Amino acid sequence: MFTPTPQFPDFTISDPAGDFRAAQRIEQYRLGAEALYLPVGLRWHYIPLSAVEKAEEAHRVISAGHCVTVREERPALRLETRGGPVLLNLEKAASLPKLLEALSK
């Protein structure tokens, strides 16, 4: 059976598979009652919500083009966790408040 693995081995939850099944999808991420799930290749890792100390808005800049440089600012979410910092790249600005609200509870 499929079981997500912890992003930081020192911080785990009791039933990651059950929490993942009930998790809400926000872009490529999943937000459960106990953890935030991140896609890593063909697997899923999780960060327990209890390990998140701080969540703040961030932005990343995408540059492209050969002759004409195109710069586009995209939303991101910076998490400070007890296991270390994590940056979540988002595509839609509307997803940022959803994640911030859920992680601030």
Buried (B, 14 or more C-beta within 10 A) or exposed (E): EEEBEBBBEEBBBEEBEBBBEEBEEBBEBBBBEBBBBBEEEEEBBBBBBEBBEEBEEBEEEEEEEEEEEEEEEBBBBBBBBEBEEBEBBBEEEEBBEBBEEBBEE
